[in-house]
């Protein structure tokens, strides 16, 4: 469900693994291009897709009789898409959430959104360091499938695993989800720093202290600290904060170089989840009483028009403290 770059890459992987797979596209022209030319030039240009992969713009056709449904929509439309498809989902189908984010108003994790819409279904969070283009190009990738239902995690692992795509199972859904969501905010922060030309030392400090914020909020919400040392934590954080293919880092880069948020987002078809998640993460940290200075700094730059350099100066001149909480 979702034929952006990530959804298309996952659908192609499933088809390559021999599973009859349908990908639902919001845009009819994307479905047509996948069916007729076996490519998605709008969101995953230059990748030849499996000829067996089918696409549709009809939600009913996409989910009817499906044993495994993978949601890969932008976070802000996940609930609407899931609700609209609910009537045709087979009882007992396993629901995999590959969307990374925190719902803006309800502050729900993405698996919670799906669990609320589909009571009684096993739900799995899929996260980890995984640029869609590299997955589609069969570059070695390792991710995590997390669920409180061990069999559902194993089912997801077996369906997606291939020689180039290794899936580990996990049971800390909160930790895996928060790692995947919050790293996007940290990527915006490191992009801003890089755009300002502040150097590698600053980037390393932001990544490391960003991880501390992620752990702090995660533990308060019931996650295990060790989860953030894994693929969905450090792995995804390092990739998104340093990789040239990172949409969130690139948003930060442009802002650090002087562009406004509206200028950066104008004309973009792809979603940089870190922008939406910055608002949600700030609200969630305030609700839980957790200090997240990097999240707050990014929020000031994106939504309160604070000059980026001032925000970084404020981070560096905060009151001195010990490294460990």
N, C-alpha and C positions, 0 to 999 in steps of 0.2 A: 504494500500500500504506500505509494509514493514513488514517482519516477524521476526524482532529482538524481544527482550524481551518485549518492550513497545508495538509494533505493535501487537504482539501475544496476549498480555494481553487485549488490547482494542478490538481486534476481538473476543476474547473469551467472553468478557463482552457483546458485541452486540449480539452474538449468544445466550448467556444465557438469554438475555432480550427478546428473541423470534424473532429477526430479521434474515432473511436469509442473511448469511454473507460469503463472500469469502475473504481470505487473500492472497495477492500476496507476494511470497518469491523470492528473488534474487537467492537463492540456491535451486536447484531442490530437493536435498535430504531433505531439511526442509519441502517443500511442501509434499513430499512423506511420511515423518514421521507423519505429521499432519493428512493426509488423512487415512493412514493405521493404525497408533497406537494411534491417538488422543493425541499426545504430541509433544513438540519441544525440544528434548534433547540437541540441540546445543545451544539454546539461553534462554530457560526457563525450565531447567531440573527440574523434580520432580513434575510438574504440569499436572494434567489430564485435557485435554481440552474437550469442549463440542463436543459430537459426531456429532452434526449438522454442526459444523464449517467445511467449505471446504477450501482447499488451492490450489494454482496454481502458476506455474512459468511463466504463460502467461499473459502479461499485458492486452491484449484485453479481455480475459475471465474474468479477475478480475473486470474491470470497466464497461463493457457493461451493459446498463440498470440500473446501480446503481443510487439510489436516493441520497445517502450519501456516500462520499468517504473520508476516513481518511488517511492522509499522515503521516507515522511514520518512514520515512527513515532517515539515518544520514544526517545532514545538507549539507554536501559537495556534495551529489548526488541528493538532492531533485529536483533541476531544471532539471537535465537530466532525472530522472524518470518521472517527471510530463510531460515534453515535449514528451517523448516517448509514453505516454498513452493518449495524447491529442486527437488523432483522434477518439477514441472510447467513450469518455465521453459524456453522455447524456446532451443536452442543459437544463439548469435549475438545474442541480445537485448541491447540497450543498457540498462545499469542506472544510473539517476540517483539520487544520494543527496541528499535535501533535509533530512535530519536533521542537526542541529548538536550536536556534543558530542565527548567523549573517553570511550572505554569505561572503566568504573570499574576493573576488575581487570587487564585486559591492557594498558591505556593505549593502545589502538589508535584511530586516527582512523576516522571512520565509513566512508570509502571503503575503508580497509584491511579493515574488518569484512566488507564486501560482496565485496571481491576475494578474501578468504580463503574465503568461502562459495561463490563462483561463479568458480572458476578459469577463465581463458580468455575471460571476458566483458569487453567494454569498460565501464569505470566512470567516471562523471562526478559531480563535486561541484557542487551548486547552492547558491549562497550570495549574500548581499548584503542591503541594507536593505529589508525587505519584511514589513510587518505584514500578516497574512492578510486581515483585514477590508478594508484599503485595496485589496489586490489584487482581492478579490472585488467591491469597489465600483468597479472599473476606474479607480482613481486611478493617475496615472503612477508607474511603478516601474521601476527598473533593477537587474539582478542579474548574476551571473557564472556561467557554466558552465565548469568547469575539468576538464581531463583530459589524460593523456599521449597519448591517442588523439585526434588532431585531428578526425578525421571524426565521432567520437562526440560531441565538444563541439559541432560544427556541427549535427549531427542534433538535439541537444537544443535548441540555439539556435533552429533553424527550427521545431521543434514547439511551443515555448512562446511565441515572440515574437508580439506583437500591437501594435496602435497604443498600448495602454496599458501594455504589459509588454515592456521592452527587455532583451534578453539579450546580453551580451558573452561572448566566449570567452577562455579563459586556459589556460596550461599549468602553472602553479605550483599543483598540487593541495594540497600541504602548507600553503602560505601561505593559500590561500583557505579551507581547512578550519579551520586554527587561528584565523584571524580570526573566523570564524563561531562557533567554540566559546568562545574566551576572552572575547569581548566580553560574553557573558552574565554572567561573573563580575564584570567591571568595572561592569556595569549594576546588579548587586546592591550593589556598593560605593557607587556614586553615589546609589542609592536610600537607603542607610543615611545617607549624608551629608545628603541632602535631608530625610530624616525627622528628623534631629537639628537641622535648621534652620541648617546651617553656611554656607549662602549659595552664590552663583554662583561665587565665586572657588575655593572648595573643589571644586565640581563640575568646573570646568574643569581644575584641577590633577589630579584623579583620572582624568579622561578622557585627558589628555595623558601622564601618567606610566603609566597603564594601557597605553596604546599602546606605550610604551617597553618594558614587560615583554613584551607580545605579540611585538614584533619580536625581542627578545633570545632568547626561547625558539624562535621560528620559525626564525631564522638558524641556531641550534644544530642544529635538526632538518632543515635543508636548504632552507628557504624563502628566497625573495628579499625583501630589505627593501622594495623598491618595491611589492610586492603589498599590503603593509599600508597604503599610501597610497591604495589603490583602494576600490572598492565593498565588497568583502568585509572590508576592514580599517576604515579611518576611517569609511566610509559606514555600515556596520552598527553600528559602535561608537557613533557620535553618535546614531543613531536609537534604539538600545536603551537608552542611558544618559539620554536626555532625553524620549523619547516617552511620552505618557500611556497608550498601549496596551501598553507593555512589561511583560510579566508579571514579568520578572526585576527590573526597577526597582521595581515595586510590592511585591515581596517585601521588598526592601531598605527601602523606605519604611516598611512596617509594623514591621519590626524596629527601625529607627531611632526609631520612635515608642514602642517599649517592648514589643512582642510577642515571644514566643519563636518559634523556627522551627517547633516542633510546632503552635503556635497558628495561625501563618500558613498552614501547609500543610493544616490540618484542613479536610476538606470540599471541598478544591479538586479538580475533575476535570481541569483543565488542568495541564500540567507546566511548571514553571519550570526550564529546563535548567541555569541558572546554579548551582543548589544542587548537583546531581550533579557538574557540571563543576568546581566548586571543589575537591572531593576529588580528582578525576582530575588537574586541573592542578597541584595541590600535589605529588602523587606524581610526576608527570612532570617537574616542575621539579627536584625533589630527585634523581630518577634521572639527569637530565642535568647537574646541578650548576649550575643557573641561578637567580639571585636574583630572586624575584618577591614583593616585600614586600606589595603590595596583595592578591594572591591569598592570602598567608599571613594577612593581617589579616582578610579575609573568612572564612577557615577558622576562625580563633579565635572570631569572633563567632557563626558558624553552628553550630559543632560542639564548641567548647571553652568555651562559656558566658562568654566575655569580654564585659564591657559594651561596647557599640558605641562610646561616646565615648572609652573608654580606647584602643581599637584605633586610632582616628583620631589621638589624641594621640601614640601611639607612632610612627605614620607621620611625623608632623611633627617629632618630636624624634630621628629617626635621625641617624647621623653625617653631617656635611656632605660633599658631594662635587660633582664636576662634573656638568653635565647630560648630556653625551655619554659613552657607555661608552668 
